[in-house]
Amino acid sequence: MCGVYRTADGEALALGKRLGGGGESDVHGVTGDPKRCVKIYHNPDEVDWRKTEAMVGHMPSSLSRQLAWPLGIVLDDAGRPVGVWMRRIVGQPLITVYQPVETTKRATRRQRLRLAIQIAALFESLHRRNIVVGDVNEENFLVDARRRHVFAVDCCSMQIPDVTSGGYFRCRVGRGEYTAPELMGVALDSVDRTAAHDAFSLAVLLYRLLSPDGAHPFECNWRGRGDKPTLPQRMKKGWWPHAKARAKNCLPPANSCFAAFPAGLQECFRGTFDAGHADPSARTTPDQWLRSLRQVHAWQLPRSPQGVPLWHGILGDAVRWRERLRPLWEGVRRMLQRPDGDAKMNVYRFVGGASLAAALFGMPVLYVLSHGQNRAARPNEATVETAAVDTPASETPTLPPYRPNRPSMVEQEPRRYYGGEMTPKLLQGLLESADMRADQRLE
């Protein structure tokens, strides 16, 4: 799409390169202004323009840096409204954090926790203003190149209150894998979203963000007859694999990381996916998520008054390895408790696998230890005790003092050993001490 449009103030806007879009609109850059972008609607109706007019000029001031909020209406040559203009946010979709492409690296656990805290704080701030996000998915959140800040885009789809009528400008779209179970199969343009609906979507988004592989929380290992139910079907029935009263045919997958989450986060997920399935009001609120995530972040990185982490090095490696091996142990425990198979055969498999792993890892260790003992048992080539066993003292050969053919490491790198330059006096003293030690060995 090309052409020249104008703002309500008469400022000309030349559309540039297409940045994105969907079934309802397209987003373009502005030629000559890299800080703004324009969103052009395909088939807008009167409700869309009423909602846009209500949003323009009523942006939450404290969230201006995190939201791509509409700031003005865009008109065509005939003076008809065709879109809105907003601040342009440069970043990558949130999905690149847990499913990186070839040009990006996988985010660290600390970066994920920081982004999760910002997302929970953003939801909490919007809910306090009676704004529901509605269309929650990983593409509507962008992160900067350093993965320190998160931004919300496509704010035009959020549900906001209608001051004139007392109702709401509804959110008409949604992604199936993030939709609450009670909204599945319902026309979204006929339902007023609530904070409980957002709470379910937020829990799914945080679960995928904090998981190493970005797995969906309702992914399961199907053991029933017939084809595996689809993801929306499992979500609607509440078949969460980690529920206390889960379905017998829907078991946690082998690579599930739920057991590696801290206890506080596990309770938050249980409150949303387990107890919150029958009672949406029992779901974890963004404020509760914010407190739990901050506690986990403070526990993971405690710092001393000087700003140095209190536990690092060996202790930090031990904690990290414990969390890495915990899912493996949970998988072994579930394998031993499988209802479909001989328990004794499972024990034999586990013992055999453990013995094989011990043999594979133990043989190199034994080889290194034995090799080191053999080298320690060899005689020192520098000693010449056998040359003076039966030789009279007068006939003892006088060997020249030991002088290496090439400079020693002390002579080559004096700064590494003494922290300064090698002076002639210091070098003479070192050589004399080496001669004295060589003479003592010969005697």
C-alpha positions in Angstrom: 0.0 0.0 0.0 1.4 3.4 -0.9 0.1 6.9 -0.7 0.1 10.0 1.4 -2.1 10.3 4.4 -2.6 13.0 7.0 -3.2 13.3 10.7 -6.1 15.1 12.3 -3.8 18.1 12.6 -3.0 18.2 8.8 0.5 16.7 9.0 1.4 14.6 5.9 2.4 11.0 6.5 4.1 9.1 3.7 3.8 5.3 4.2 7.0 3.4 4.1 7.9 -0.3 4.3 5.3 -2.7 5.7 6.3 -3.8 9.2 3.6 -6.4 9.9 -0.2 -6.9 10.1 -2.9 -9.4 10.1 -6.5 -10.0 9.0 -7.8 -6.7 10.3 -5.0 -4.2 9.5 -1.5 -3.6 8.2 1.3 -1.7 9.9 3.7 0.5 7.9 6.6 2.7 8.8 6.6 6.5 8.1 9.1 7.8 5.5 11.5 10.2 7.1 10.3 9.5 10.7 11.7 6.3 12.2 10.0 6.9 15.5 6.4 6.5 14.3 4.4 3.9 12.4 0.9 3.9 10.9 -1.8 1.2 11.2 -4.2 1.1 8.3 -7.5 -0.9 8.9 -8.9 -3.0 6.1 -12.7 -2.8 6.8 -13.3 -0.7 9.9 -16.8 -0.1 11.3 -18.3 2.5 13.5 -17.5 0.7 16.7 -13.8 0.6 15.8 -13.7 4.3 15.3 -15.5 5.0 18.5 -13.0 2.8 20.3 -10.1 4.5 18.6 -11.4 7.9 19.5 -11.8 6.7 23.1 -8.2 5.4 23.2 -6.5 8.5 21.6 -5.6 10.9 24.2 -6.2 8.5 27.1 -3.0 6.5 27.2 -1.9 5.5 30.6 0.9 8.0 31.3 3.0 5.6 33.5 3.0 2.9 30.7 3.8 5.2 27.8 7.2 3.5 27.3 5.8 0.0 27.3 2.7 0.3 25.1 2.3 0.9 21.4 -0.8 3.0 22.2 -2.7 4.8 19.4 -1.8 8.5 19.5 -3.8 9.9 16.6 -6.2 9.2 13.8 -5.0 9.0 10.2 -7.1 10.3 7.3 -7.0 9.7 3.6 -7.2 12.3 0.8 -10.9 12.5 1.2 -10.8 13.1 4.9 -12.1 9.7 5.9 -10.5 7.9 8.9 -8.5 4.9 7.7 -6.1 4.2 10.6 -4.1 5.4 13.5 -0.5 6.4 14.1 1.6 5.4 17.1 5.1 5.2 18.5 7.2 2.7 16.7 8.8 0.0 18.8 11.8 -1.9 17.5 12.3 -5.4 18.9 11.9 -9.1 18.4 8.8 -11.2 19.2 8.7 -12.8 22.6 8.9 -16.3 21.0 12.5 -15.7 20.1 13.4 -15.8 23.8 12.4 -19.4 24.4 12.6 -20.6 20.7 15.5 -18.7 19.3 16.3 -18.6 15.6 19.7 -19.1 14.1 20.8 -15.5 14.5 19.8 -15.2 18.2 21.0 -17.0 21.3 18.8 -18.6 23.9 18.0 -16.3 26.8 19.4 -17.0 30.2 17.2 -17.8 33.2 17.9 -14.4 34.7 16.7 -12.7 31.6 13.5 -14.7 31.5 12.7 -13.9 35.1 13.2 -10.2 34.4 10.9 -10.3 31.4 8.3 -12.3 33.3 8.3 -9.8 36.1 7.8 -6.9 33.6 4.9 -8.8 31.9 3.2 -9.5 35.2 3.6 -5.8 36.2 2.2 -4.7 32.9 -0.9 -6.9 33.3 -1.3 -5.6 36.9 -1.2 -2.0 35.8 -3.7 -2.5 33.0 -6.1 -4.4 35.2 -6.0 -1.5 37.8 -7.2 0.8 35.0 -10.0 -1.7 34.0 -8.3 -2.6 30.8 -8.2 -6.3 29.7 -5.5 -7.4 27.2 -7.7 -10.0 25.6 -5.6 -11.1 22.7 -2.6 -12.5 24.5 0.1 -14.3 22.5 3.8 -14.2 22.0 3.7 -12.1 18.9 2.0 -9.1 20.7 5.0 -8.7 23.0 8.3 -7.5 21.8 11.7 -7.5 23.6 14.7 -5.3 22.9 18.0 -6.6 21.5 19.5 -6.9 25.0 16.4 -8.7 26.4 16.0 -6.3 29.2 12.7 -4.7 28.4 9.3 -5.9 27.1 6.8 -3.9 25.1 3.1 -4.6 24.3 1.9 -4.0 20.7 -1.5 -4.2 19.0 -3.1 -2.2 21.8 -6.1 -1.4 19.6 -7.4 -4.9 20.2 -7.5 -4.5 24.0 -10.8 -4.2 25.8 -11.3 -0.7 27.3 -14.3 0.8 29.2 -16.9 2.8 27.3 -17.4 5.9 29.4 -20.5 7.1 27.5 -22.5 3.9 27.6 -21.1 2.3 30.8 -20.1 -0.9 28.9 -16.9 -2.0 27.2 -15.3 -1.8 23.8 -14.7 -5.5 23.4 -11.8 -7.5 22.2 -12.9 -9.4 19.2 -9.9 -11.6 18.5 -7.9 -14.2 20.4 -5.4 -17.1 20.0 -6.8 -20.5 20.8 -3.8 -21.8 22.8 -4.1 -18.8 25.1 -7.9 -18.6 25.4 -9.5 -19.5 28.7 -11.6 -22.7 28.7 -14.9 -21.0 29.3 -14.4 -18.8 26.2 -13.7 -21.7 23.8 -16.4 -22.1 21.2 -17.9 -18.7 22.1 -18.1 -15.7 19.8 -15.5 -13.3 21.3 -17.2 -10.2 20.0 -20.3 -11.0 22.1 -18.5 -11.5 25.5 -17.1 -9.0 27.9 -13.6 -10.2 28.9 -12.7 -10.2 32.6 -9.4 -10.2 34.5 -9.9 -13.9 35.2 -9.7 -14.6 31.4 -6.5 -12.6 31.3 -5.2 -14.5 34.3 -5.4 -17.8 32.4 -3.7 -16.4 29.3 -1.0 -14.8 31.4 -0.2 -18.1 33.1 0.2 -19.9 29.8 2.5 -17.1 28.5 4.6 -17.2 31.7 4.8 -21.0 31.6 6.2 -21.0 28.0 8.5 -18.1 28.8 10.1 -19.8 31.9 10.3 -23.3 30.3 13.6 -24.1 28.7 12.0 -25.3 25.5 8.9 -23.1 25.5 6.5 -26.0 25.9 2.8 -25.4 26.4 1.6 -26.3 29.9 -1.1 -28.6 28.5 1.3 -30.7 26.5 1.0 -34.3 27.7 2.0 -37.9 27.0 -1.1 -39.5 25.8 -1.7 -43.1 27.0 -5.3 -43.5 26.1 -7.0 -45.3 23.2 -7.5 -43.6 19.9 -6.0 -40.4 18.6 -4.6 -37.8 21.0 -7.1 -35.0 21.7 -6.1 -31.6 20.3 -4.7 -28.9 22.5 -7.9 -26.9 22.7 -9.9 -30.0 23.6 -7.5 -30.8 26.5 -7.6 -27.2 27.7 -11.4 -27.1 27.6 -11.6 -30.4 29.6 -9.0 -29.2 32.1 -6.6 -32.1 31.4 -3.5 -30.5 32.8 -0.9 -33.2 33.2 0.3 -31.9 36.6 -3.1 -31.6 38.3 -3.6 -33.4 41.5 -6.6 -35.3 40.0 -5.4 -35.5 36.5 -6.7 -37.8 33.8 -5.1 -41.3 33.9 -4.5 -41.1 30.1 -2.8 -37.7 30.2 0.6 -38.0 31.8 3.3 -35.3 32.0 5.8 -35.5 29.1 9.3 -36.8 29.7 10.9 -33.4 29.1 8.5 -31.5 31.5 10.2 -28.9 33.6 7.4 -28.3 36.0 9.2 -30.2 38.8 12.2 -27.8 38.4 10.1 -24.7 39.2 10.3 -23.3 42.7 7.4 -24.2 45.0 5.9 -20.7 44.8 5.6 -20.8 41.1 4.2 -24.3 41.1 1.4 -23.1 43.4 0.7 -20.2 41.1 0.4 -22.6 38.1 -1.8 -25.0 40.1 -4.1 -22.2 41.2 -4.7 -21.3 37.5 -4.7 -24.6 35.7 -6.1 -26.9 38.4 -8.3 -25.1 40.8 -9.0 -22.3 38.3 -10.5 -24.6 35.7 -13.8 -25.0 37.7 -13.6 -21.6 39.5 -12.1 -18.8 37.4 -11.9 -16.5 40.4 -9.3 -18.9 42.0 -6.8 -18.2 39.3 -3.6 -16.5 40.1 -3.8 -12.7 39.7 -1.0 -10.6 38.1 -0.3 -9.2 41.6 0.3 -12.7 43.0 2.5 -13.5 40.0 4.5 -10.4 40.6 5.2 -11.2 44.2 6.1 -14.8 43.5 8.4 -14.0 40.6 10.2 -11.3 42.6 10.8 -13.7 45.4 12.2 -16.3 43.0 14.4 -13.6 41.4 15.7 -12.4 44.8 16.3 -16.0 45.9 18.2 -16.9 42.8 20.5 -13.9 42.9 21.1 -12.9 46.5 23.7 -10.2 46.8 25.9 -8.9 49.5 26.1 -5.2 50.4 29.1 -4.9 48.1 27.0 -6.1 45.2 28.7 -9.5 44.8 26.5 -12.6 44.7 26.7 -14.5 47.9 26.7 -18.0 46.3 28.5 -18.6 43.1 31.3 -20.8 41.9 31.0 -24.4 43.2 27.8 -23.7 45.2 26.1 -22.0 42.2 27.1 -24.9 39.9 25.7 -27.4 42.4 22.4 -25.6 42.6 22.2 -25.4 38.8 23.0 -29.1 38.3 20.5 -30.0 41.0 17.8 -28.2 39.0 18.9 -29.8 35.8 18.9 -33.3 37.1 15.6 -32.9 39.0 13.5 -33.4 35.8 15.5 -36.6 35.0 14.8 -38.0 38.4 11.1 -37.2 38.0 11.1 -39.0 34.7 12.7 -42.1 36.3 10.3 -42.0 39.2 7.3 -41.8 36.8 8.8 -44.7 34.7 9.0 -46.9 37.9 5.4 -46.0 38.7 3.9 -46.6 35.2 0.7 -48.6 35.4 1.1 -50.3 32.1 4.0 -52.7 32.5 5.9 -54.9 34.9 7.3 -52.9 37.8 10.1 -55.4 38.3 11.2 -55.1 34.6 11.3 -51.3 35.0 13.5 -51.7 38.0 15.8 -54.0 36.1 16.0 -51.5 33.2 16.8 -48.7 35.6 19.5 -50.7 37.4 21.0 -51.8 34.1 21.1 -48.3 32.7 22.7 -46.9 35.9 25.3 -49.6 35.9 26.2 -48.9 32.3 26.4 -45.2 33.0 28.7 -45.8 36.0 30.9 -48.1 33.9 31.2 -45.5 31.1 32.0 -42.7 33.4 34.0 -44.7 35.9 36.6 -46.3 33.5 38.1 -42.9 32.4 38.4 -41.9 36.0 40.1 -45.1 37.0 42.5 -44.8 34.0 43.4 -41.3 35.0 44.0 -42.3 38.6 46.1 -45.3 37.8 48.1 -43.4 35.2 48.9 -40.7 37.7 50.1 -43.3 40.3 52.4 -45.0 37.7 54.0 -41.7 36.9 54.4 -40.9 40.5 56.1 -44.2 41.1 58.8 -43.7 38.4 62.3 -42.7 39.6 63.3 -39.1 39.2 65.6 -38.8 36.3 67.4 -35.9 37.9 68.7 -38.0 40.8 72.0 -39.9 40.3 72.1 -41.9 43.5 73.2 -45.1 41.6 76.3 -43.4 40.2 77.8 -43.0 43.7 77.0 -46.3 45.4 80.5 -48.0 45.3 82.6 -45.1 44.0 85.2 -43.6 46.3 84.8 -39.9 47.2 88.1 -39.0 45.4 86.9 -40.6 42.2 83.4 -39.1 42.3 82.9 -37.4 38.9 82.2 -33.7 39.0 79.3 -32.8 36.8 78.8 -29.3 35.4 76.1 -27.3 37.1 72.6 -27.8 35.6 71.9 -25.1 33.0 69.0 -25.6 30.7 69.5 -25.1 27.0 66.6 -22.6 26.8 65.4 -20.0 29.2 63.1 -21.2 31.9 59.5 -20.0 32.4 60.8 -17.6 35.1 63.1 -16.0 32.7 60.6 -15.9 29.9 57.7 -14.5 31.9 59.0 -12.6 34.9 55.8 -10.6 35.2 53.7 -13.7 35.6 55.8 -15.1 38.5 57.1 -12.0 40.2 54.9 -9.2 39.0 57.7 -7.1 37.7 60.8 -6.9 35.4 63.6 -9.4 35.7 66.6 -7.4 36.9 70.2 -8.8 36.4 70.7 -9.1 40.1 67.5 -11.1 40.6 68.4 -13.4 37.7 71.9 -14.0 39.1 70.4 -14.9 42.4 68.0 -17.4 40.8 70.7 -19.1 38.8 72.9 -19.4 41.9 70.1 -21.0 43.9 69.5 -23.4 41.1 73.2 -24.4 41.0 73.1 -24.9 44.8 70.1 -27.2 44.5 71.7 -29.2 41.7 75.0 -29.6 43.8 73.0 -30.8 46.8 71.2 -33.5 44.7 74.6 -34.7 43.4 76.0 -35.0 46.9 
